[in-house]
């Protein structure tokens, strides 16, 4: 990023003492070298200065042994001796102070000019003293060879610009063919992408599937299914206080009948009706609602005599916890209560799932149901009830639809970024104006997106919907390298050759661009460690595309800079060409370089007004005593509110957030939460090994475990279903010895004939051994993510501590497991990424103080973003976790260079060091944050949670990161920087 790409090296125009000095080589000879050739004072001095790496601070001077160099820079006031005028401006006063890294070099050159008569040994002694006085704060073991390489690369790009321009274009064209592998009609599996890999629930499901089977076409039981079945559901809400009225049931019956008569005709003429795809129980479709079926069959059915939570009808128990909602209970009747009022009723249409052909037909009917249900509501003219609906396909279909809604935002985002880039790079200097280069820089980011995505599709990395967020982020981040390259180019001399100018640009900024690219890519690739495939794929796509951004910037964009440099030369020559008698209008001549502007100073470099603002106004204001006190107070408020927010943030991905705000899914989940949230799913308690059920002691141990489950706060003890309890009662009723093995095993088939609902709960092998069996317990009070997490942890704990080997499972546990791992995954990813950032900072900018402050800034920004997520209604889920990983790299970029500029400053006081650091990179940091926010701001207009969440977190990262880089870190360094 531009702020994050701020060059570590100081350009010449930032050394004010050089402005009054001419560096000349004198002809006098002071001795001879080994082969007898003469040696001058100046040549020996240059050799020694080269060893000191002094010239690395003055790359634009281009000093050679046979040249005379006069740096052409503009005057600049001394930062160390300025006072505030009556107008509020900071003005220079007092004696100028040697305050830049090059000050020692300046004194050496002044010494050369004023003391020619001194001996060469004395001059060399003075240079040795210079080396001892100003030790470098970092090692050149990597920086020096990399700078040489990038300098060579700049020469190569300038020498062959068309090759480096057309090469990336050809590569992009080749990689773009990878988009033929982009899935078109494939429905994304939400379980595969947004549930944790290798979770305990998936292992539990694997065991249950291997030991228990069901048959949807003969004896369907939804609670005994190990995976989510195909279904369509309608929730009816009464317009009156209660649905338990004949008029309301009449309309419900009409609606139910209309749904069951729906049929779809395929292109080949095949008709698929509900009766063909419905799940069967005793060769009939499973009733959509048992109460409605009983009311139809018996017109004298008393709606005022229904008991809750179980109603016994024809000697059969009906669980009402998930089919009746918004209840008001009356007096007690036996173990249950009279149901006085019910505000909502659920009609559940279960469809066949087991066989592939049945599953395909069920999905076809569900899609037809979704297309027709809106018309059904209007056609029936329902007065007593309101209707919301949902299907097992709804999450996937609506989630997929959100990606198509965000595609039009790409065009707006690119338009905004191009506008921002053009405005940022616009100059009134008609020759140095870089608005067209800026526009191409945005295009190069688009080329990187095409190349990165095309390569990933070629390799076979799945394209998931949240990857659609990536281009917006890359667009905001990718242009920052372009900004710093243009900024460095603007500081070069128009009179130098194109090769020399581009080589200087690469030597100054390519290394810093490389460092921050490495840190950002590392931050993304640490996302591969997470347990969520969607996060892994997003990080792989984005990290790889950022590499392409980097590659295209140092090749394609560099070539464009070189070509535009030739335009500068041609335009400048034409503007300076003498007027003839026929050429009367100079203004018309100057208009050749669109846009209009003034004649440039070909020897000047200029300082951006925003840099002057940070130096003359913002920096001095920030380091005042009053401002420091306010900043410390502001940070305390920030960190306190952030830490508090961290304990308030909700965990887990809400199912309704997978659809857009205007989807029919949203009101369904709202109604379900309002009226049916008291009771959760039925949970299997599975005996995983073969035990002696006829042994009284074994049964006692197992019964004790079941009782412990029932005593849990999240379990309703009155709704347990356990075949062994019923079987023992059956054996005692028939006066048979339940403790005798043969009696126990031989009577099970007879028992199942009378109690067929337990037929899928006992797994008996061919050798007449009970391999495994299961019970069912009813959960309650788990409407919040925190309660789901606690319930799951407690139930698994009970199963683990039981003397009988047990496991607990429900298909919803596949998603509940995210609550357990999302925090763990986030913390581990943050720690690993932060450690990687710390190591990179030590390796490439090896100053201990700098590395420590970078680590502090990363931790502080992450805490702030996480805490303020709670205030902005953002849950900690797989989507936000992905964004938190992103903020690690961005936090590094914002803080690393401000710290490095501070510790590298030769200013005598910490306050002056802070002003100097802000002067150098304050505006780039601000420009960087703004460009990223501009790139993603269009996502806030989206009606999809995943895209709005992406914007919210990136916005928080940019605001807090910029605040740390521009406010908190500079002030804190004035307190603690002196100890570095």
Steps between C-alpha positions, in 0.01 A plus 500: 500500500624850439534580865624152558736527207670817624866474408745421775761725335490881512508681166740790442246779514443410864858600588479880524872555567587362156329789331785745550781262412680418176694179494804530281792276426836666516787414269783489748676164537601385844666169429515189287325168520654161456536516121652848503190699402425821682253514786304811596353601832156481351534149356622362831215677677249352259631151562471549874153655473388208285613259768296699752191461277452876526389532139206270567339802662545710185396274210403789278841672515657238275856597600783366287870564517504713191192711549396818669173469688278783619182367663196682371251515786265753645567682828348340806477644850673326786270281704696546813489878533154626413272724697136573455427836344208718585314355202537149633766398243813327613802694381875440514698687761845486649800321362439210264557167661665194350210261537498256209697184447691680229617780732825324578560449129437872446756598761747265334451669165528846657819382658629394157432846358653697786806294595673392181843547655445235764662162452319200359549293820328772700208502254465125520514524879208744491296256288575218742372724776181555298447125482539465874267790579209382286464125510223368279193376684448210267703240317547499125529123468170486311425862423816576301488206255124542454542868427766419241268246341209742483726770362599260223133411444414867464768537233366193319139624506606844378709346222223270374168653612287338229626155595408550867169657401384242249635198691256535794217569255572175316525313831166644608341392173628146547393471864160653428406180321486342845159663543352226283529287816290746700197307629177626351207302636670315784331559834749572776493263796460712811599213726821439309602865485371651826522219755836409657697220340570196715251613762385254770145506359618370163679214669190429707285507187734254330451254788123543506470454125701180523283349773145625439290510184158633405266463205325815383257316273370258767535632854627858505622661824654846479659488846683178412660637182874557517504772233264779408214366289321669213200694622274795438343676794232761550450682828148636549456800731159594633363849445299440818639412844480125430492253214299249699176605332299316231517797259877513519534123460270516197735740322801295609336189357438676167861612484629154582279336238616746233865432576455124485336527158797687352673321215770596254527392136852449363611580145461135399139502617563313827278619782631505856231527765532535875371147557789365292777674695359518854660301781279202592379347822315173450467575127338837556652848490615618840235743630605864475352563845351226724252739663370614162465137389309410816269802455426398141425140589287584801292813458411482866868516592522735798763766435460613860605163643852475358780434749852634475782410445365151415151421384382138503281418202374147435755358743778678315709780647541813285785741583374856454817689592600574140157515334314740732643835607408817683319296763307591813458208742202438726431261781695181547363171367707207620863551407418776251309829469194602304590708195284813530643705213740450212611785279688297237474158337754323281414299189797275420520323163775237517633370169700196400877536520671162507535403133661736250203496261256563786716783626508663155123480462448639851722797421306565180171501690643733769609753238151487351357549849712813550384639167131437573456566871475877454212457255334252734477758777339753267264250337366365827431851638583394853338718768558315826868418453832623363757275336879476487684216331836329465660192345817299554633659178426857603830574670704388203281665237478832682868500588589443136265781397693752712808465279309604189369806682851622584641470146360839385686660789832407335449767236425768759801399711737521204356838401553633854856369521592642159356836604688493829825397332471772236424768757783383728754508218375814328748787478461845349841436346398393149818295449519320834126428513451127552124463476524264203765288673271483803212383283719227354607404852139415580481301177810305602319400822213370288752302295639354822152391608442328166840330515478390863146369474570332167803319641309379805216373281753318281653334805154401621463714814121521554342839446270570793266793532699696758789511253284759321612738778860465395505730191369790707778458755768447237380805315548719807832345602656442160504863392714598799816367337415715202470809720846459653662428163346814352602697808861382464498578126380853571809557714741416218665762283349566157848556359616148587461215254197271515723208600657698780166627629330161502804333652491755781128438551550124527799532731301720739156337515513146360642354819238657724228388259647151516503497880140606542387264223669213684332592827156533341533174310625320812202634694264358238676167467478444876125476435569158352544380859135560585237227520266667251545423132336825393762699693779289355384556142451873553849539642658294221325701228578836659860424597581369153336799332701739716814331370383569146433863600857527621640335187299721264594815690876441470472397134192631322455821699873571491490472123212746487701741717792471259278566198336791676847631580569518128179699463627737766822559308325554166239729652761699690711551190203624304396736775854644519537534125538871405195674361492591132315784340218267401461369857326781682322313775722338762199374696385295202845348481497405866168325459676221316542314826147443614387602759594865490769616733797724557845460355691264732832550672702227338760504778260517791327215677245674719340406827137394520283744698377219722857420604537864600175478694630207708831676554383853573161452664400148598837386638564801725138494618521130585817527710374786715448415866125555486465280194707221654279498807189484284649219283584291806149552635352413161704181482391394847136547398566310178673202658254481791195500275671252268578252777144528630366443149713188461300337780171605340558378146272217390642181353381299204342556161128571518318305230293802396821689421571270208213659307434857393290729715203495263493121472200294606742314726537795738135522618491122536795500739356797686172314556680178590712683757199679648264205535709180492824590677421347838570144386799390298573176313465147633847365578608138458678334791675206337648197677806446283600146605332170567398472865299247704165677510348211693748557781331697773819682603573601142146630458534693823819670380338587169187629671711717728662658194160571343381656825810719505412621150142571610621702798691734274366855476465474123296176500128446559484188716138423405564451130765228497448202266695190596414159367663319796271665755192409299631149437564434871145616575370277221687197635378566852142539372523167318666351810818390328846500650683799352824394669523178303689537170289268286176654620639847448619442143219279378222739600643805325334424160163460670553822690581691178177381342310677773731802520606554141638850571806330655575281202793718387647538850644152549778357282492119532764299316445173319637319804220648712726753676402861568790686343370843593181677598380854563270718705367849429497803730325833436705819519357834608612856568774505235381784280826696541841403367649507850240250629550273199872495574447428869241231433724320252798513734302377801329214317828376358652528845225284651544240224876494554472452876238227482611147589326375188661613168265767359490774242245772434398612152254706304534621143495859630821428692684525167437876515504530879865393497594831344431665835771289659770544236450850364664668798777243514564532125499878517747514788736247342491676162564838662791366705666326206451797267624745764807285561567496126469879489740533793759278335471687171542832678810374678648358182439785261471801732709367789460754774371350828299809594335506158405131520354537849285797406380322186393204715326734744312671216386168354364382837333833569328519161376141522355559847334818375350340191373198695350717772326742267354208304260457792392865479438468126300173525765283337531144628828314539452237230695353211443815291612751763785271607629518142496879521680503835784306339511772233538774758825349626683579179343844473587583861860413425505724195359799683738481795826362362608800297401767751708318762790454263494865393506600868790280606692586184473873555813690610297777663627578851161485676218249492248770410700597192535131408121462513446807278756374251336156486157654439645729234645205311211255504198670660333578170577159344342327803190716469486447124535126551214476749270712286571302183418170671177635648402638159561158347262321738251774588255389230453174691322689775213562259456126452198334662705191583652453844825343380585800282399761756704317763800506271471878464443557871811314609723643227373847593582440866844369406574804286375752757674341798814421301528856373427634850785293640737601222417870505403569861564235765838359393667841437388627841598182684840504330562845646452344844693177452706558186789644697555157656561347158 
